[in-house]
Amino acid sequence: MQDVLAVAAFTLGIAALVLGGGIPSAHFVGLVVGVIGLPLALVSQMISATTNERWLNVIGMVGSFVGAGFAISHGGFSL
């Protein structure tokens, strides 16, 4: 379960970063993915057992946070 959560957090973090910062017209989706990805990465960090999982979690956390920040600057939850 720890591996699945770590990979999910990493994937959501990268997706939030790409959607929130790379594609300004997808700011709503990027923000939703970032808001889901950040708590998921935090929970995954609490139950992680190996250093490799923690690396994926930290990348996912930072990606989710920065992606959500970019998405907010591009319009946030407004459609």
DRENKE-582132 format. One record per residue: residue in one letter; y, z, x of N, C-alpha, C in turn. Coordinates in steps of 0.02 Angstrom, whole numbers, padded with zeros to 5 digits. Each point is the difference from the previous one (the first is absolute). Example, Ala and Ser with C-alpha at 12.3 -4.5 7.8 and 13.67 -1.06 7.14 Angstrom:
! residues 2
ATOM r     nY     nZ     nX    caY    caZ    caX     cY     cZ     cX
ATOM A -00284  00390  00660  00059  00000 -00045  00060  00000  00045
ATOM S  00053 -00036 -00018  00059  00003  00042  00055  00037 -00039
! end
This chain:
! residues 79
ATOM r     nY     nZ     nX    caY    caZ    caX     cY     cZ     cX
ATOM M -00060  00000  00041  00060  00000 -00041  00063  00000  00043
ATOM Q -00004  00033  00058  00059  00003  00043  00018 -00070  00026
ATOM D -00051 -00039  00017  00013 -00067  00026  00032 -00044 -00054
ATOM V -00025  00005 -00060  00026 -00041 -00055  00073  00018 -00014
ATOM L  00016  00064 -00001  00069  00021 -00012  00046 -00022  00057
ATOM A -00024  00004  00062  00041 -00021  00057  00015 -00074 -00003
ATOM V -00050 -00040 -00015  00010 -00073 -00005  00045 -00016 -00060
ATOM A -00008  00035 -00056  00043 -00012 -00058  00072  00019  00016
ATOM A  00011  00055  00034  00068  00020  00019  00031 -00050  00047
ATOM F -00039 -00024  00048  00025 -00051  00047  00019 -00064 -00038
ATOM T -00044 -00022 -00044  00012 -00062 -00037  00061  00006 -00046
ATOM L  00006  00055 -00035  00059  00010 -00043  00064  00006  00041
ATOM G -00003  00031  00058  00059  00006  00042  00024 -00067  00025
ATOM I -00047 -00042  00023  00020 -00067  00024  00025 -00042 -00059
ATOM A -00033  00005 -00058  00022 -00038 -00059  00070  00021 -00021
ATOM A  00014  00065  00000  00066  00024 -00018  00053 -00024  00049
ATOM L -00018 -00001  00063  00047 -00023  00051  00015 -00075 -00009
ATOM V -00051 -00039 -00013  00010 -00072 -00008  00037 -00015 -00066
ATOM L -00022  00031 -00054  00031 -00014 -00065  00070  00030 -00006
ATOM G  00010  00060  00027  00064  00032 -00006  00053 -00027  00047
ATOM G -00021 -00016  00061  00048 -00023  00050  00000 -00074  00013
ATOM G -00058 -00031 -00005 -00006 -00070  00018  00016 -00048 -00057
ATOM I -00013  00021 -00061  00012 -00044 -00058  00047  00038 -00048
ATOM P  00065 -00012  00006  00047  00039 -00040 -00009 -00007 -00076
ATOM S -00025 -00057 -00023 -00009 -00009 -00072 -00059  00040 -00027
ATOM A -00043  00026  00044 -00058  00040 -00021  00013  00075  00009
ATOM H  00064  00020 -00006  00017  00070  00014 -00033  00048 -00048
ATOM F -00009 -00018 -00063 -00032  00045 -00048 -00072  00015  00019
ATOM V -00038 -00053  00015 -00070  00009  00019 -00005  00038  00067
ATOM G  00045 -00016  00047  00000  00035  00064  00014  00074 -00008
ATOM L  00044  00017 -00045  00016  00071 -00011 -00058  00036 -00034
ATOM V -00031 -00032 -00048 -00058  00031 -00033 -00056  00012  00050
ATOM V -00014 -00050  00042 -00053  00007  00050  00018  00055  00050
ATOM G  00064  00004  00020  00021  00052  00046 -00005  00070 -00030
ATOM V  00017  00006 -00064 -00003  00065 -00034 -00073  00022 -00008
ATOM I -00045 -00046 -00009 -00071  00017 -00004 -00029  00013  00069
ATOM G  00021 -00040  00049 -00029  00004  00067  00017  00063  00039
ATOM L  00060  00025 -00009  00021  00059  00039 -00040  00063 -00017
ATOM P -00007  00019 -00064 -00041  00059 -00014 -00074 -00011  00017
ATOM L -00024 -00062 -00009 -00069 -00015  00017 -00011  00011  00075
ATOM A  00048 -00022  00041 -00006  00009  00072  00004  00074  00019
ATOM L  00040  00038 -00035  00005  00071  00015 -00065  00037 -00017
ATOM V -00030 -00017 -00057 -00064  00030 -00018 -00054 -00020  00049
ATOM S  00001 -00064  00019 -00049 -00024  00048  00008  00033  00068
ATOM Q  00062  00014  00018  00013  00035  00064 -00029  00071 -00002
ATOM M  00004  00032 -00057 -00025  00069 -00005 -00076  00003  00007
ATOM I -00036 -00051 -00022 -00073  00003  00002 -00030 -00042  00056
ATOM S  00042 -00031  00041 -00026 -00043  00053 -00036  00041  00053
ATOM A -00051 -00031  00030 -00042  00036  00047  00005 -00027  00071
ATOM T  00021 -00062  00008  00002 -00030  00066  00070 -00024  00017
ATOM T  00011 -00013  00064  00064 -00024  00023  00014 -00070 -00026
ATOM N -00051 -00042 -00006  00010 -00068 -00025  00025  00001 -00072
ATOM E -00026  00044 -00041  00024  00007 -00069  00072  00023 -00001
ATOM R  00017  00045  00045  00069  00025  00001  00049 -00054  00021
ATOM W -00020 -00044  00046  00043 -00056  00019  00014 -00044 -00060
ATOM L -00052 -00017 -00038  00009 -00042 -00059  00044  00036 -00051
ATOM N -00009  00065 -00008  00041  00037 -00048  00073  00001  00019
ATOM V  00014  00011  00063  00070  00002  00022  00034 -00068 -00008
ATOM I -00036 -00053  00017  00028 -00067 -00010  00011 -00013 -00074
ATOM G -00047  00022 -00042  00009 -00008 -00073  00058  00040 -00027
ATOM M  00008  00062  00025  00056  00042 -00022  00067 -00031  00018
ATOM V  00007 -00020  00062  00063 -00029  00023  00014 -00066 -00037
ATOM G -00052 -00042 -00007  00009 -00063 -00036  00021  00011 -00072
ATOM S -00031  00047 -00034  00017  00015 -00069  00071  00026 -00006
ATOM F  00019  00045  00045  00067  00029 -00003  00054 -00052  00014
ATOM V -00010 -00038  00053  00050 -00050  00018  00002 -00056 -00051
ATOM G -00059 -00022 -00024 -00002 -00052 -00051  00033  00022 -00064
ATOM A -00011  00062 -00021  00034  00026 -00060  00075  00004  00011
ATOM G  00021  00018  00060  00071  00002  00015  00033 -00068 -00003
ATOM F -00034 -00050  00029  00026 -00068 -00005  00001 -00024 -00072
ATOM A -00052  00016 -00039 -00003 -00020 -00070  00057  00032 -00040
ATOM I  00015  00063  00015  00056  00032 -00035  00066 -00034  00018
ATOM S  00007 -00020  00063  00063 -00033  00020  00006 -00070 -00031
ATOM H -00056 -00030 -00020  00001 -00067 -00030  00004  00003 -00077
ATOM G  00000  00059 -00029  00007  00005 -00072 -00042  00053 -00033
ATOM G -00047  00029  00036 -00039  00056 -00026 -00043 -00018 -00059
ATOM F  00003  00042 -00052 -00042 -00009 -00059  00031 -00048 -00051
ATOM S  00057 -00030  00015  00030 -00047 -00047 -00038 -00066  00002
ATOM L -00008 -00029 -00058 -00034 -00064 -00005  00053 -00053 -00001
! end
